[in-house]
Amino acid sequence: MHFERKILKNLRERIDTPEIVVVTGMRRVGKTTALRIIHDEIPSRNKAFIDIENPIDQRIFEEKDFNNIWANLQTYGISNREKAYLFLDEIQAMPTIVKAVKYLYDHAGEGTPAPPQIKFFLTGSSSYYLKNLFPESLAGRKRIFDLHPLDFEEFMIFKGQPRTISGPFSARERGKNVVRFEKERKFYDEYLAWGGFPQVVLADDPRDKAAQLNDIIKSYFEKDVRLISDFRQINQFRDLLLLLLKRTGSRLDVTKLASEASLSRDTVYSYLAFLQGTYVIDLILPYTLNRDREISGAKKVYVCDNGFLNYFGKVDEGALLENAVYLNLRQHGEVRYYQRRTGRELDFILPGLQTGIEVKQKGDAHDVRRVSALGQSLKLREQYVVTREFREIPGLIPAQDI
């Protein structure tokens, strides 16, 4: 049995397309599982799933003459006389493999009457690394998909409670239902507290969930921070991460952050770039119309997963709710925030949808009027208050319906 992730639809659509498919994201988000599902669904027998973190499997590609790789692949049942499907897992463990992938992709089937294609599916644990791993020579040959921890819809699938809440925000606002809300409340409470890493979601006992989260952070520091980065002071990096967790949903002042962490501004910027590139944090930009009236430059920070944030950051309920709403909004496109120097603000703006979102634990009619007025002044098409509690008031959407 497997649980259906949204990314599977995109991967299935690209089984027979020529480009190299790359799935990247944090460790433990389900990249390997997603590719194994696709591997098993392909009817061809000319396919192989290879773990590049295994030193023995790395030897397949350690050839000075890349043409010899085909002979190595024969031991995995792969022939170059028909279309081959190669699934390479955790390619960041062998940076040089990209040259071999490019060569095989470009020269598949040479010397045969009808050169067959070779289809690559790859996974990697960090966009920070993959940006340097993939040379420009692969331009036009690859398609990269980011995989994140479960959103709430996927969370419910893993809980055996599939739901369908789709369409524009206006439809979600009109379709809110108190019976469904109460039925799903306990699940959303769990999602807020423990997040969406698949292994954490599937664990029933809180002690097991905590153990999984501890294992995830340990793996991150051992396999991403220590192996990928060149940071000399890992403890300083850890301390900055803990400071950032406390600032979730807040605008970052790098000068103050550097002072509090006893680091240089350049070091803070380097750490922030690494945390973004390894999917631990997102930094969102302000939405600006008038540079004289809006705050420009400062970015707001959000964290990859609510369980990660709650367990290691110990933040309040408001920050947990805002972070969870952000994680579910980003699937709708680019997310920004808005704040004037006078203090008036909107937590989120989706520029592509021209929609503003304010997050409240208990939204009311006054919040709706304020957000509506601000949204109209920004010439947004729609604006809503997303709230933890269910209210029949027009303009309010339950957070679990986002």
C-alpha positions, 0 to 999 in steps of 0.5 A: 500500500502506498499513499498518494502524494500530489507530486506523483501526478506530475511524475506519471505525466513525464514517464515517456517524456525525454527530459531528465526528471529530478526530485529534490527536497529535505531528507525524509520527505518521501523522495525515494518512496515517490520514485519507487512507486513510479518505478514499480508502475512502469511496465518495462522490465528494462529498468533499475533503481540504484542507490547512489549513497551505496559505494558499491553502486557508485562503481557503476559510474566510475568509468573513464570511458562512459561507454563502459557504463552500459556493461556495468548496467547489464548486471542490473538487467539493463540493455541499451537495445531498448528504452531504459529507465534508470532511477538514481537515488540521492545523487548528491552522494556522487557529484561526478555522476552528473557528467555520466548522466549527461553523456548517457542521455546524449548518446543512448543507443548509438551504434544501433539501427534505431537508437532507443531513449534512456529515461532518468529519474533522479533524487537529491536532498538539497537544492543548494547543492543541486544548483552547483551540481547541475551544469549549464550543459544540462539546460533544456534536458532536466525538469526539477520538482521540489517535494516538501513535507505533507500539506494538510490534504496529503496529511489527511490521506495518510490518516485514511481520511481523504478529502477534496477541497479544491477550487478558488478561495471564493469556493472554499469560503462559500463551501465551509461546513461546520460538521466537516470542520469539527470532524477534522479539528483533531487532525488539524490540531495534530498537523499544527503540533507535529507537522507533515514529515511522513514518518512522523505522521504515520507514528501514533505515539507522541514519543515515536513522533518525537524520536522521528523528529530528533532523527530528522534533525540529526540526519540533517546535521550529519548528512547535509550540514557537515558533508555539504557545507564548509562551515567551520563552526557548526554550533554557531550555525545550530544556534542561529537556526534556533534563533530563526525558529523563534522569529517565525512569521517575523521580519528579519533584521540581519544586523540585530540577528548577527549581533544576538548570534555574535556573528558577522553579517556576511556569515549570517547571510551565508547561513540563511542561504544554506538554510533556504537551499536545504529547504529548512526555511523560506524567506518571503519578500514584501509586496510593494506598490509605493516605496515611500509607504511600504517597508521594503527589503526586509524578508519574513521567515517561515519554517519547513514543517510545523512539527520541526518548528514546534518541537525545536522552536517551542513557539506560540500557537499564533506562530504555529498557525501562521506557519501552517497556513503559509506552508499550504498557501505556497502550493498556490504560487508565489507568496509575499507579505505586506506591511506599511510603515504605519503598521497596517499589514496583510500576513500574505499576498499571492500576487498571481491570484491577486489575493490577500490573506490575514491569519487569526486565531479567532477572526471576526467581522471587524477583521474582515472589514479591515482586511477588505479595506486594505486589500481594496486599497492594494487593488487586490481582487480578493481578500480573506481572513483565515481563522483557526475557529469556525465562524459563519461570517462571510469572508472567513475561511477555516485554516484547514480548508486552505 
